[in-house]
Amino acid sequence: MIIHQCLRGWLNRYGEPFTLRSEVRRGLFVQPPAGLLRWLYHSTELEMLPYPLWLVLFLPDIYPLPDETLDWRGESYRVLRVLDFRYPDPNPLYRLMLIAPIN
């Protein structure tokens, strides 16, 4: 519970706003590590991914669906994958979204 409260406060203070389903949320946007991409996709799938990719850490208040769109910094992005991180209880502590620009 304490970790969740700290994460919520940190994202509210330092997270960047993004819009999903007409709601403004806050998240941390980073380039995904290559190891995570290799863990999620086969080599042939990796070659077909659009770039640049972004990984978004956000609170589990919403559950974006694959192929759903979000707006960030005036651009539209498509959700490729969503991962939940839980520790130690079954409720998600935070979620990660892998997103790619819509051309």
Secondary structure, 3 states (H helix, E strand, C coil): CHHHHHHHHHHHHHCEEEEECCEEEEEEEECCCHHHHHHHCCHHHHHHCCCCCEEEEECCCCCCCCCCEEEECCEEEEEEEEEEECCCCCCCCEEEEEEEECC
